[in-house]
Amino acid sequence: MTVSQALFEDTILDPSAPVPEGLINPDGQTASKRFDVYRNNVAVSLSDALETAFPVVRKLVGDQFFRAMAGVYLRKHPPKSPLMMFYGDAMPQFLARFEPAKSVPYLPDIATVELALRHAYHAADATPVDAQALAALDPDMLMSAKLRIAPAVRTITSTYPIHAIYRANTQSDAPKPVMQAESLLITRAGFDPQIHLINAAAANCIRALQDGQPLGQAMALADDTLDLGAVLGLLLGQGAITEIY
């Protein structure tokens, strides 16, 4: 009897599921022990992948809690790709619904930060524009210009101090977080992504630019706390603008 791929996938991550019919040892007996070992190895490998992907989330909840949580996650969200570097995309949404994690309400947003850093790391390379090209535009042309933003760029806005929490759990000399809303920008000028603290107005402006809005309209979507010069300087300094059109 041939075991279907669908049946095998359904049972490999469910420890309560019986061994699929058709999986037998050379002696003709059901391969229960061999399948259980393989099933355990798969679960451990996926759990290890989640630990690698979300080290700050793990630090915030502790090893034991994270392992138990990962066991629930991997059974609800099996891999969709053989590339383990992308495993865990549903973690922020999962954490938002995971009742035992509700005591750490900022956990989903921290998972979003870690996920964004990973996607930024693996994003396509892009050649930045010459910083002088933007300065050479007259004011009218500047406001109607569109800026293409590098694929690695990410912005995240939260009601929690996500930048401070992330730093406090990755840098030994970081100050203690103050509970307030924060926004951050992720860039990748070199090989490794960098996190920058920005305000919500800057995040809104950058997101509008990513959506293809002209600079003037992107400014209009932000409030009067927007420091356009600082935003453009940061983007240019990080090689995050790849085209002016």
C-alpha positions as CSV (number, residue, x, y, z in Angstrom):
1,M,0.0,0.0,0.0
2,T,1.4,3.4,-1.0
3,V,1.2,6.2,1.5
4,S,0.0,9.5,0.0
5,Q,2.0,12.7,0.6
6,A,-1.0,14.4,2.0
7,L,-1.6,11.6,4.6
8,F,2.1,11.6,5.5
9,E,2.1,15.4,6.0
10,D,-1.0,15.2,8.1
11,T,0.4,12.7,10.5
12,I,4.1,13.7,10.7
13,L,3.4,16.7,13.0
14,D,0.5,15.1,15.0
15,P,2.0,13.0,17.8
16,S,-1.5,11.5,18.5
17,A,-2.0,10.3,14.9
18,P,-1.4,6.7,14.2
19,V,1.3,5.5,11.9
20,P,0.0,5.7,8.3
21,E,-1.0,2.4,6.8
22,G,1.7,1.2,4.4
23,L,4.7,2.3,6.4
24,I,6.3,-1.1,7.3
25,N,9.6,-2.5,8.5
26,P,11.5,-5.0,6.4
27,D,9.9,-7.7,8.5
28,G,6.5,-6.6,7.4
29,Q,5.5,-5.0,10.7
30,T,4.2,-1.5,11.1
31,A,7.2,0.9,11.4
32,S,5.9,2.6,14.6
33,K,9.2,3.2,16.3
34,R,11.0,4.4,13.2
35,F,8.1,6.7,12.3
36,D,8.0,8.1,15.8
37,V,11.7,8.9,15.8
38,Y,11.3,10.6,12.4
39,R,8.3,12.5,13.6
40,N,10.2,13.7,16.7
41,N,13.2,14.7,14.6
42,V,11.0,16.8,12.3
43,A,9.4,18.6,15.3
44,V,12.7,19.3,16.9
45,S,14.1,20.7,13.6
46,L,11.2,23.0,13.1
47,S,11.3,24.1,16.8
48,D,15.1,24.8,16.4
49,A,14.3,26.9,13.2
50,L,11.8,29.0,15.2
51,E,14.3,29.5,18.0
52,T,16.9,30.8,15.5
53,A,14.3,33.0,13.8
54,F,12.9,34.6,17.0
55,P,15.7,34.9,19.6
56,V,14.3,38.0,21.3
57,V,10.8,36.4,21.6
58,R,12.5,33.4,23.1
59,K,14.4,35.5,25.6
60,L,11.3,37.4,26.6
61,V,9.2,34.3,27.4
62,G,12.0,31.8,28.4
63,D,13.2,28.6,26.9
64,Q,10.6,26.3,28.4
65,F,7.6,28.5,27.4
66,F,9.1,29.0,23.9
67,R,9.6,25.3,23.3
68,A,6.0,24.6,24.3
69,M,4.7,27.4,22.2
70,A,6.8,26.3,19.2
71,G,5.3,22.9,19.5
72,V,1.8,24.3,19.2
73,Y,2.8,26.7,16.3
74,L,4.5,24.1,14.2
75,R,1.5,21.8,14.3
76,K,-0.8,24.7,13.3
77,H,1.5,26.1,10.7
78,P,3.6,23.5,9.0
79,P,6.3,24.7,6.5
80,K,5.1,25.8,3.1
81,S,8.6,26.0,1.7
82,P,11.7,23.8,2.1
83,L,13.6,27.0,2.8
84,M,13.7,27.1,6.6
85,M,15.0,30.7,6.6
86,F,11.5,31.7,5.8
87,Y,9.7,29.5,8.3
88,G,7.7,31.4,10.9
89,D,5.9,34.0,8.8
90,A,2.6,33.5,10.7
91,M,4.3,33.9,14.2
92,P,3.0,37.5,14.9
93,Q,-0.6,36.5,14.1
94,F,-0.2,33.3,16.0
95,L,1.1,35.1,19.1
96,A,-1.8,37.6,19.0
97,R,-4.2,34.7,19.3
98,F,-2.2,32.5,21.7
99,E,-3.8,32.9,25.0
100,P,-0.8,31.9,27.2
101,A,1.2,34.8,25.6
102,K,-1.4,37.5,26.3
103,S,0.5,38.5,29.5
104,V,3.2,39.8,27.2
105,P,1.1,42.0,24.9
106,Y,4.0,43.4,22.9
107,L,5.2,39.9,21.9
108,P,3.5,39.9,18.5
109,D,5.1,43.2,17.5
110,I,8.5,42.0,18.6
111,A,8.0,38.9,16.4
112,T,7.1,41.3,13.6
113,V,10.4,43.1,14.1
114,E,12.4,39.9,14.0
115,L,10.5,38.7,11.0
116,A,11.1,42.0,9.2
117,L,14.8,41.8,10.0
118,R,15.0,38.3,8.5
119,H,13.2,39.4,5.3
120,A,15.4,42.4,5.0
121,Y,18.5,40.3,5.3
122,H,17.3,38.0,2.4
123,A,15.8,40.8,0.3
124,A,17.2,41.5,-3.2
125,D,20.2,43.8,-3.6
126,A,19.7,47.2,-5.0
127,T,22.0,50.0,-6.1
128,P,21.4,53.3,-4.3
129,V,21.1,56.6,-6.2
130,D,23.7,59.3,-5.9
131,A,22.6,61.5,-3.0
132,Q,23.3,64.6,-5.0
133,A,20.6,63.6,-7.6
134,L,17.9,64.5,-5.1
135,A,19.5,67.7,-4.0
136,A,19.7,68.8,-7.7
137,L,15.9,68.8,-8.1
138,D,14.2,72.2,-7.9
139,P,11.4,72.3,-5.2
140,D,8.5,71.8,-7.6
141,M,10.0,68.8,-9.2
142,L,11.1,67.4,-5.9
143,M,7.5,67.4,-4.6
144,S,6.2,65.6,-7.7
145,A,9.1,63.1,-7.8
146,K,8.7,59.5,-6.8
147,L,11.4,57.6,-4.9
148,R,11.9,54.0,-5.4
149,I,12.8,52.4,-2.0
150,A,15.1,49.4,-1.7
151,P,13.5,46.0,-1.3
152,A,15.1,45.5,2.1
153,V,13.4,48.5,3.7
154,R,10.8,47.8,6.3
155,T,8.8,50.1,8.6
156,I,6.9,49.0,11.7
157,T,4.7,51.1,14.0
158,S,3.5,49.8,17.4
159,T,1.7,51.1,20.5
160,Y,4.6,49.5,22.4
161,P,8.3,50.6,22.6
162,I,9.4,47.9,20.2
163,H,12.7,49.6,19.4
164,A,13.6,50.0,23.0
165,I,12.5,46.4,23.9
166,Y,14.5,45.0,21.0
167,R,17.6,46.9,22.0
168,A,17.2,46.0,25.7
169,N,17.3,42.3,24.8
170,T,20.1,42.5,22.3
171,Q,22.5,45.1,23.7
172,S,24.0,44.9,27.2
173,D,24.2,48.7,27.7
174,A,20.7,49.6,26.3
175,P,18.4,51.7,28.6
176,K,15.3,50.3,30.1
177,P,12.3,50.6,27.8
178,V,9.7,53.3,28.6
179,M,6.2,52.2,27.8
180,Q,5.2,54.4,24.9
181,A,4.4,54.0,21.2
182,E,7.4,53.6,18.8
183,S,8.1,53.3,15.1
184,L,11.2,51.9,13.5
185,L,12.9,51.7,10.2
186,I,14.9,48.7,9.0
187,T,17.5,49.3,6.3
188,R,20.3,47.2,4.8
189,A,23.1,49.4,3.6
190,G,25.6,46.5,3.8
191,F,25.2,42.9,4.6
192,D,23.3,43.1,7.8
193,P,20.0,45.0,8.5
194,Q,20.0,48.0,10.8
195,I,17.2,49.3,13.0
196,H,16.5,53.0,13.3
197,L,14.1,54.7,15.7
198,I,11.8,57.1,13.8
199,N,8.4,58.7,14.6
200,A,5.1,57.6,13.3
201,A,5.0,60.5,10.8
202,A,8.2,59.3,9.2
203,A,7.0,55.8,9.0
204,N,3.8,56.9,7.3
205,C,5.8,58.9,4.8
206,I,8.2,56.1,4.0
207,R,5.3,53.6,3.5
208,A,3.6,56.0,1.1
209,L,6.8,56.3,-0.9
210,Q,7.0,52.5,-1.0
211,D,3.5,52.5,-2.3
212,G,4.6,54.7,-5.2
213,Q,3.2,58.0,-3.9
214,P,5.0,61.2,-5.0
215,L,7.0,62.9,-2.3
216,G,4.5,65.7,-1.9
217,Q,1.6,63.3,-1.3
218,A,3.7,61.2,1.0
219,M,4.4,64.3,3.1
220,A,0.7,65.1,3.2
221,L,-0.1,61.7,4.7
222,A,2.1,62.5,7.6
223,D,1.5,65.1,10.3
224,D,3.5,68.2,11.3
225,T,5.9,66.1,13.3
226,L,7.5,64.9,10.1
227,D,11.1,66.1,9.6
228,L,11.4,65.5,5.9
229,G,15.1,66.5,5.8
230,A,15.9,64.0,8.5
231,V,13.9,61.2,6.7
232,L,15.5,61.8,3.3
233,G,18.9,62.1,4.9
234,L,18.4,58.8,6.7
235,L,17.2,57.0,3.6
236,L,20.0,58.4,1.5
237,G,22.6,57.6,4.1
238,Q,21.4,54.0,4.3
239,G,21.4,53.6,0.5
240,A,17.6,53.0,0.8
241,I,16.6,55.1,-2.3
242,T,17.4,53.3,-5.5
243,E,15.6,55.5,-8.1
244,I,14.1,59.0,-8.6
245,Y,11.5,59.1,-11.3
